[in-house]
Amino acid sequence: MVCQECNGLGKVIDQDGRADICTGCYGLGYVRGIYRPGPLSSSKLKLKHALIGTMGGLGIFYAVFLYTLIRYSLGPMITLAVLLAGHLVAITFLVLYIMYRAMHDN
């Protein structure tokens, strides 16, 4: 399998602009078995945590929503309004977080 880090060249360009031996294939240009990507950058890691937090928040929202729906038997219009509001809040917080990180990570 062709090394994904160096595209089969065996060399990568470092931060100083010099060619170094690829750490994925050790200069061979190919790897055996499954390709294992390197660690995520800090911005991608922060985005991953934001997505996990959003999914966790939605999970808690669904649990509370289902409990309330079963306990108090809400009408269909109220049920729809609460579901839409919960999802809008989750999406809004995620977008605001991404915008905040984009402005402060420069």
N, C-alpha and C positions, 0 to 999 in steps of 0.2 A: 504494500500500500504506500502511495506517495505521501511523504511527510507534509502535513498541513501547515506547519510553522514556517517552513522555508520553501514550500511548493516544489520540493524535489531538488533544490539547488545544493543543499548541504550547508549553506551559509546564510546568515541573517545580518542585517545592518543594525549595529548598536546605537546608543544615544549619541555617541561622538561621530557617527557617520562611517565607522570602520566596519569591515566585514569580520564577523566572528563565526565560529563553528556553531551550528544549530544544536541547541540542547535537546530538541525533540528526537532527532535521529543521529546525533553525534557525528554529523558531517556525511552520512551515507546517502541522504536524500530519500530514504524510504524507511518505513517502520513495519514491524511485524505485529500482527494482532490489532487490537482496538486502539484507535487514536484517543489520547487523553489530553484534552485542552488544558492550557495553563490556568492559573488562578484568575478570577474575575478582577477587573479594575475596580477601584474604590467607588466610582460613580455607578457602575453596573451593580455592585454589591449593595449600595444604598437603595437603588431602584428595586432590587430583588427584595430587600427588607420592607420597603414601602408596599410592594405588592402583597407580600405575606401578611403584613399588618392590615391591609385593606381586606384581604380574604378572611382573616381572623375576626375583624370587626363585623363583616357581613355574616359570618357564622354565628356570632353572638346575637346580632340583630335577628336572624332567622329563628334562633332558639327562643328569644323573648317574644317575637311575633307569633310563633306557633303556640306558645304557652298562652298568650293573651287571646288568640283566636279560639282556642279550645275552651278556655275558661270563661270568656265573656261573649262568645258567639257574635262577632262583629258582622255587620252587613257587608254586602259585596262592594259597595262604593267606598266605604271606609277602609275595607281590606285593600282595595286597589290603591287608594290614596296613600295609605301607610307604606305599602310596598314601593310605590314610585318615590315617595319622599325618602325612604331609607336608602334606595339605590342612588338617588341624586346626591344625597349627603356623602355617601362613600366615594362617588366619582369626583365630587367637588373637592373633597379633602385630598384625594390622590393627585388631581391636577394642580391644586395649590402647592402641594409638597414638591412636585416635580418642578414647578415654576420657581419656587423658593430655592431649591437646590441648584437650578440652572443659573440663577442670579448670584448666588453666593459661592459657587465652586470655581470661579474664574481665577 
